[in-house]
């Protein structure tokens, strides 16, 4: 059973307990510079290479076992080494592949439809909602979805402690743009030639004009040639 089927089965199980499960996936516009993505890719490649090297070692050990010149002690040691290498290779080959397909949200939705997960289940009436896809990453959408209307209004009006550059920037999309420009985990070091001081000055200028959040995003993007 693949990762899509396993995920659908997991969500359906929670729905059977009366839970309304809302699956949220990362968007397809997720930054390719995200450090975690590169790290995962590098780990998979490292495991792929490790499996190739260990398979060569396994072939050598197997050849030794097929020869007649080993003592009982040497044969026992080679047999143990062969089992160790086989397990190591299997583990590395498994970890060298990305189990999540690029079309995961679409495939998950199709699987949920197939198993009727969108319909109320049993006496508790739980079900799995339609698959939601975030604009960028699922984290932000999940966090906001748990907030009450009062909390949403509050979180958009408050400036995060220690980040005065966000003062008056209530639009999450605009904050993401500022993060990318000045530097964050998906854009280490920020954009060359665009530092906090320049962004701060531009924000101050835009704030004084009294423009909307949408206009603020467009003006910042235009000022740094990002659009």
N, C-alpha and C positions, 0 to 999 in steps of 0.2 A: 504494500500500500504506500503510495507516494505522499509527499508533504501536503498536497492539496486535499487529498482524501482524509488524511489524518487530522488536518486542521478543521475540516468540515465536521468530522466525527466528534472532535473535541467540543466544538461549539454546540452541536446538537445535544451532547450529553448534559451540558450546563442548562440548555433550554428545557430539558426534561425535568429539571429541578424547579422550574418556574422562573428562571432568569431570562431576561430579554437581552440577548447578546448582540452587541453592535460591533462588527469587525471593521477596523479602520486600517488601511494600508498606506505606505509611503507613496507619494506621487511620483510620476515618471520624470518630473523636473528636479528631482533630488540632485543637489550639487555633486559633480563628479570629483570634486576636490575634497570631499569629506574624508577625514583622516581614517575613520573606522573602516570605510569602504576599501581604501588602499591597503590598510593593514590586513583585512580579511582576504583580499586578493593575493597579497604577498604570502600569507600563511598557506593558502591553497596551493600556490606555485611551489613553495618550499616542500610541502608534503608530496606533491607530484614528483619532484626531483628525488626526494628521499626514497620514495617507493621504487623508482628506477634503479637507484644505487643498491638498495637492499635486495632487489630481485636478482641483480648480478651476483651478489654475495650468496644468495640462496641457490643459484645455479651451480656455483662452485662447491657449496656444501653438499648438494645433491649428487654431484659427480663424485665427490669423495666417498659418499655412502655407497655408491654403486660399484666402487672399486673393491678389490679383495685384500688390499694391503693394510687395513686398519685393525688395530687391536680392539678388544672388547671395550676397553675404557675409552679409546678414541671414538669408536662407533657410538657409544652412549652419549658422549659429549657432542658429537656432530648431530645426532638425532635431536638432542635438546636445543641446539642452536638452530636447527631447521624449523622446529616448531615456533621458536621465538621470532625468527625472521618472517615466517608466514603470518603470524599475528600482527607483527609490526607493519608489514606491507598492506595487509587488509585494512588496518586502521588508517594508514597514511593515504591509501587510495580513496577511502570513504571521505576523509577530510579534505581531499584535493578537489572535490566537486562541489559546486554550489547547488544545494538541494532546492533552492527557491527559484522557480522559473520567472522570466521577465514578465510574463502575462499572468502572474499570480492572482491579482484581483479579479480579472475576467474569468479565469479558470475556477477560482473559489466560488464566485457567484453562480457559475454553471453547475458546480457540484452541489451547492446548497439548494438550487432549484431541483436537481435530480432527486435528492433525498427528502424533498418537501420540508425543508427546515424553516421556511418562511411562514408556515402555517402553525397556529397554536398547537402545543403538544400536551396531551394528557390533561389531568384534572387541574393542574396549576397554570396552564395557559402560557407557558414560556415559549419563546420562539427566537429565531435568529433573524435579525434585521438585514436589510440589503447591505451589501459591501460598500463602505464609504472609502473614497480615495482622497487623501489630503493634497493640498496644492504643492507642498514641499515634503515635510516629514509628518508622520502620524502623531508624533509626540505632542506637538502644539495643539492639534485638533482634539486629541484625547483630553488634554489638560483643560482646554476651554469648555469642552462638552460636559465636564463634571461640575462646572460652576453654575450657581443660580444666577438669574438675571441681575440680582443686586450685586453679586460678586463680580460678574462680568463688567458691569459699569464701574465698579471700584478698581478692578485691576487695570482697566484702560485709562483711568484718570490718574493713577498713582505712578510716580517715577521710581523705578527700581533703585534701592539704596546703593549708593556708590557709582551710579551711572547718570550723572546730571545731563549728559548729552541727549538723553531720551526725554528730557523735560518738555512736555507739550506734544510729544510724538505718540499719539494714541492708536495709530494704525499699526497693527502687527507686521504688515507687509513692508511698511516703511522702516520699521525697526530692523527687520531682516536685512534690508538693503544697506542700512547704516552699519550693521554688524559685518557684512561682507566687505564694505569699503575700508573700515578701520582695522579689521582683523578679527577672526574668530576661528573656531575649530574647523570650519569648512573652507576658510580662506586665511590660512596662517600668514601673518604679516600684512594682510589687507592688500588694497590695490596700490601699485607703485605710483607715487606722486599724489596720492589722496590720503592725507593723514587726518587724525582727530581734529586738529586745529582748523583745517580747511572745511571739514564737514560741519564743525561747530559754527563757524562763521556763516556758512550757507544756511544752516538751520535758523540761526538768529535772524538773518535777512528774510527768510521765508515766513518765520513767525510774525514778524512785524507787518507783513503784508496781509495777514489774517486769512490766508487761503485754507481750503479744506484739506483733509488728510490725503485724498486722492491727488489733489493738485500738488501737495507737498512731495508725494512719492515721485510724480512726474518731473517736478522741477529739480529734485536732487539727482534723479537718473540722467536728466538732460545735462546738468552741470558737470557730470563726470563722464559723459559720453558712454553711458551704459545702455542706452536705448537706441 
